[in-house]
Amino acid sequence: MALVDERKVQVLDYIHDNEPITGYDIASDKDNDIDYTQSYIYDVLGELEDEGMIEVADREPEGRKRVHYQLTENGRLLLEALDRIDP
């Protein structure tokens, strides 16, 4: 049994390295190791936001309604704790 969803951690870590960032940018970056559909990434982003690990940094008011995400303090603390467990 996994204590932490590895897929969520992968997305959380990617946001940490690139924040603020949109779900579209995560899905379209072919150089990352995240190989999920855009739809799945948005599901994970919603779960991470509900869990208080990420928050909306800003929303583009015009044109495409892109939402930029950034880590919350809890998200940063989780990544730090996981890094201490498995550096």
LUMSEVEX-83903 format. One line per 5 residues: their letters; for each residue x, y, z of C-alpha. Coordinates in nm, 2 decimals. Example, Ala and Ser with C-alpha at 12.3 -4.5 7.8 and 13.67 -1.06 7.14 Angstrom:
2
AS) 1.23 -0.45 0.78 | 1.37 -0.11 0.71
REM end
This chain:
87
MALVD) 0.00 0.00 0.00 | 0.14 0.34 -0.10 | 0.12 0.61 0.15 | 0.15 0.88 -0.11 | 0.01 0.87 -0.47
ERKVQ) 0.33 0.88 -0.68 | 0.15 1.04 -0.97 | 0.03 1.33 -0.75 | 0.39 1.37 -0.62 | 0.52 1.38 -0.97
VLDYI) 0.28 1.66 -1.07 | 0.35 1.84 -0.74 | 0.72 1.82 -0.79 | 0.69 1.95 -1.15 | 0.48 2.25 -1.03
HDNEP) 0.75 2.32 -0.77 | 1.02 2.34 -1.04 | 0.81 2.55 -1.28 | 0.56 2.75 -1.08 | 0.34 2.92 -1.16
ITGYD) 0.23 2.69 -1.43 | -0.09 2.59 -1.61 | -0.22 2.23 -1.66 | -0.19 2.28 -2.03 | 0.18 2.36 -1.99
IASDK) 0.24 2.05 -1.78 | 0.07 1.83 -2.04 | 0.23 1.99 -2.34 | 0.59 1.98 -2.21 | 0.74 1.68 -2.39
DNDID) 1.07 1.70 -2.20 | 0.91 1.61 -1.87 | 0.86 1.26 -1.73 | 0.48 1.32 -1.69 | 0.31 1.10 -1.95
YTQSY) -0.06 1.16 -1.86 | -0.34 1.29 -2.07 | -0.43 1.66 -2.03 | -0.77 1.55 -1.88 | -0.59 1.33 -1.62
IYDVL) -0.36 1.61 -1.53 | -0.65 1.84 -1.47 | -0.81 1.57 -1.24 | -0.49 1.55 -1.04 | -0.47 1.93 -1.02
GELED) -0.82 1.94 -0.88 | -0.74 1.68 -0.62 | -0.42 1.86 -0.52 | -0.61 2.18 -0.49 | -0.89 2.01 -0.28
EGMIE) -0.62 1.86 -0.06 | -0.46 2.21 0.00 | -0.13 2.12 -0.18 | -0.16 2.37 -0.46 | -0.35 2.70 -0.51
VADRE) -0.45 2.92 -0.80 | -0.17 3.18 -0.85 | -0.37 3.37 -1.11 | -0.62 3.35 -1.39 | -0.59 3.50 -1.73
PEGRK) -0.89 3.73 -1.76 | -0.89 3.76 -2.14 | -0.89 3.50 -2.42 | -0.83 3.14 -2.30 | -0.91 3.11 -1.94
RVHYQ) -0.58 2.96 -1.83 | -0.53 2.90 -1.46 | -0.18 2.92 -1.32 | -0.10 2.70 -1.01 | 0.16 2.72 -0.74
LTENG) 0.24 2.52 -0.43 | 0.09 2.61 -0.10 | 0.30 2.59 0.22 | 0.16 2.24 0.28 | 0.26 2.13 -0.07
RLLLE) 0.62 2.26 0.00 | 0.63 2.08 0.34 | 0.51 1.75 0.18 | 0.78 1.76 -0.08 | 1.05 1.85 0.18
ALDRI) 0.93 1.56 0.40 | 0.93 1.32 0.11 | 1.28 1.43 0.01 | 1.41 1.36 0.36 | 1.26 1.01 0.34
DP) 1.39 0.93 -0.01 | 1.66 1.18 -0.11
REM end
